[in-house]
Amino acid sequence: MIIKKLDILSVGKITGIIAAAFGLIAGLLLLVFGSMIAGLAGSQGEAGPLAALGGGVVGVIALPILYGICGFVGGVIQALIYNLAAGVIGGIRIETE
């Protein structure tokens, strides 16, 4: 079996979803560790820990969106390049049982 061509939008969707999942993980880590570090930093006024918590919440919302958009665009570019290369070279050969 030889993969001769990739559907550009389907590759973009899949890579966008995978990248958004990584963005969600990064946002959650930012939320947890940012809040923890702000709590350990102590007294920077009353807004210090709340600002870190707010930044973490924004990270949980913004990072998956940004990662998803970048992943979609990257996947589309990769699929386009693959289709061009496969037209010249002949694609990827896969052996299955």
Secondary structure, 3 states (H helix, E strand, C coil): CEECCCCHHHHHHHHHHHHHHHHHHHHHHHHHHHHHHHHHHCCCCCHHHHHHHHHHHHHHHHHHHHHHHHHHHHHHHHHHHHHHHHHHHCCEECCCC
